[in-house]
Amino acid sequence: MLVVTPAIVLHAFDYLETSRILRLLTSEAGIQSVLAKGARRSRGRVGSAADLFAEGEVQLYLKPSRELQTLTSFDVTVSRATLALDMERFLAASAMAELALRVGSGEANPLLYTTVSETLTALATATHSEAPGYALAGGWRILAAVGFTPSLDHCATCHAELQPATPLSFSPPAGGVLCDRCTRLAPASRRLPPAARNALRAWLEGESPEALSIPETRAHQRLLREFLAHHIPDDRPLRAFATWESGLAGVPISLEPML
């Protein structure tokens, strides 16, 4: 079946002398692994522009029984080459691409596609100091796009309404904030100041993030990581996320092929 759809390259690695294998997030067919023949050449219907984080319209021949699909063309409209010019932005974009690969599926999810596209575009134009906030906002929105929205205004356990200015506990296993009574019964939780809860709410509502201090960035990364550990579909390590969180500029990003 021939499918024509917008797509984003979330992972790419060389295959043989002239080809590449790409992991795509598509609008019409979800996550797909494709063989891009001749992609390492400067000419051809795919071409070398189909690189990491590039976006455009692809033509795929999909067979349900096949894990590696055939890519026949890729008309790139957005390259996002500027992500490679700043390590903070590149690490953040790699972490978000890895997250999208982990939570996405072979089913169409237009909201997930739009969220990932907007997150990568925001990172490509962000300053070095703005990048952590845009990535954190994008990470929570990616989770929300696949149904994992944290509870921020009602207790995640008893569903009691909670006051917006009150410091609360956030429980990753429970899926959000807890009232005082449920906090005492929770096996693991972390104190969440009102400012941090307001930031999470604003990010999920699509507001542009403000620049974060280094301690704020580390705290939010930790909260997102702990939430992911309880709600992503499998327990494989998120290597790009770990590298982004550690802030080890210059460490090569290694995303294992997931075909």
N, C-alpha and C positions, 0 to 999 in steps of 0.2 A: 504494500500500500504506500503510495506516495503522499507524504505530508509536507506541506509548506507552512512554516511557522517561525515567529520570532524566537531567537535563542541567544543564550549567554554562555560563553566558555568559562566553566568553573575549574577545570583541571585539564592539563594537556601534557603529553609526553611523546617523545619521538618513537617512531616505529619503522624499522628497516631504514633504508637510505633516504627515502623521499617522503615518507608518510608520517602521519601523527594519529594518535588516538586521543580523542577529545571526550570529556564528560560535559555534557550540555544540560542546562536547564532550559526547557522549551515551554512556550506558553500553551501549546496544544497537546503535547505528549509527555509532559513532566520531565523527569531525569532520563537521559538517554546516553549510552556510550556509543560512539560512532568512530568508524575508520575514515579518516580524511586522506585519501590517496593523493599524493603529490603536494601535500600542504606545506612541505618544506621548500618547495620551489617558489620563485617569485611570480611565476605565471601559472595560469590554470583557473578553474572554476572555484577552487577553495583558496589557494594562495597562502602566503606566509602571514597575511594580516589576521588570519583566524588564530589569534594568540590568546593567552590568558586574559580574562575579563573582557574580551571583545564581545560585541553584541551586533546582531543583524538578523537577516532573514535566511533561513536554511531550507534546503530541500533534502528530505530523508526518505529512504525506502525502509519502512518498518515491517518486520516480521515478528509476530508475538513470540515465536519459539526461539528467536535468536537473541543472544545477549549483546552482540556487537553489531550495530546497525550500519548501513551504508550511507555516507554523506555524499551527495552529488554536487551541491553548490552551497556557498556561504557568502552572501553579499553583506560585508561588514559596514555598518553605519556608524558605530561608536567604538573606537579602539581602546580608550582609557589608558593610553600609553603613559600618561603622567603619573600613574600609580607606581611605576618603576623608579621614579625620580626621588622618592622619599621613603625611607625604610619604615617609618611609623605607619604611613598610609598603606604601604604594600603588605606589611604584616597584618594590619587590620582587615584589609580586603581579602587576604588569604584565609583568615579565620572565618570571615562571613561566608566565603565560598565553600569552605569545608562544612560549615554548619548547614548551609542549604543542601549540600549533597547528602548529609546525614539524615535530615528530616524529610527531604523530598521523596517522591515515589515516581513510578511510571505513569501515574494518572495526572491529567491536566489540573493545574492549580493556578489560575490567572493571578490571584492575589499574591501568592508566593512569588511568582515571576515578577510582578510589578514591584514588590517590596525589595527583592534582591537587586533589580535594575536601579531603583531609586537610591538604595544604599551605596552601591558601587559608584554611581554618578556623584553622589554627595562626597564620598571619600576622594574621588578623583579631583575634585575642585576645592577640597578642604585644605586649610593650612595644617602645618605639623601639629600645632596645639589643639586644633579642632577635631582631628581625626579620631581620637579615642571616644569622644562623645557621639560622633556620627556612627561609629561602629557599634557602640553599646546600644544606641537607639535602634539601629538596624537589626542587631541580634535579637532583641526582645520582639520586634515587629515580625521577624522571620518566624519565631516561635508562635506568635499569635496567629500568623497566616495558616499554620497547620493545626490550630486548635489548642495550643498550650499557652493561654493567656493567664498570667498570674492574677490572683485575686488581691486587690489593693484597697477596696473600700468596704468589704464585708469579710468577716472571719472565714478563712478557707475551710474550717471544720464545722462550725455551728451556724455560719452564715449571718451572724449578728452584724448589724450596721456599725461601722467604726468611725470615730471622729477624725477628720482630716489632719488636725494639728497635734495628734497624740503620738508619741513614740510607741512603736509596736514591734513585736517579734515577727520575723519573716521565716517561714518554714518551707524549705524546698520540697520535702516529701509531701507536705500537705497541699502545696501549690500556691502559697501566698501568705498574707499577713494573718495573724491570729489575735483573738481577744486575750485578755489576761488569764481567764479561766482555762482556755484551751492551750495557752502557752505552758501552763504548769503541767499539762498532760502530754505535751509534745516531746518526743525523744531528742529532737535536734532543731534548734532555731537560732536565728541571729537577730540582734537588735537592729531595727531599721528606723533611723531618724526621720522626722516629717519631711525634711528637705530632700532626702533620698527617695522617699515614697512619692513625693510630688514630681521629682524628675522622671521616675519610672512611668507615672501616669501620663506626663506630658509626652514622653517618647512614644508611648503606645497610641496616643491620640494624634500622632503625626507632627508634633511641634519640633522645630529645629532645636537641637541641643545647645546648651551653653558650654563654653570651654570649662573643662574640669581640672582641678588641681591633681597632682600626682597621687596623693593619698585617696582622693575621691575616685580617681580612675581605678586604682588597685582594689578599692572596696567594691566598686560596681562590677569589675571583672570577676572577682571572687564570688559575688552573689550570683552572677549569670552562670558561671561554671558550676556552682553547686546545684542550681536549678536544672541545668542541662544533665547533670549526672543522674537525676531522678526521672527525667521526662523524655530524653531522646530514645529512639527505638532500640539501640543496642549499646553495649559497653565498650566498644573499641575506643582507644584513646584518641582524643582530638588534638593531634600533634601541632597543627598550625595555630590553634587557639592557645595551646600551652606556650608556644614560642612567642606569640603576641603578648600574652599575659606576663611572661618573664621579662619582656622588653630587651631581648638579646639582639640588638641591631647587628647585622652582619652574619647571623646564623642562617644557613640555607634552609629554605622551606622545603619540607619533604611531605608530600601528600601521597600516601600509598595508592596505587591504582585500584579502583573498586569497580570492577567490570562485571 
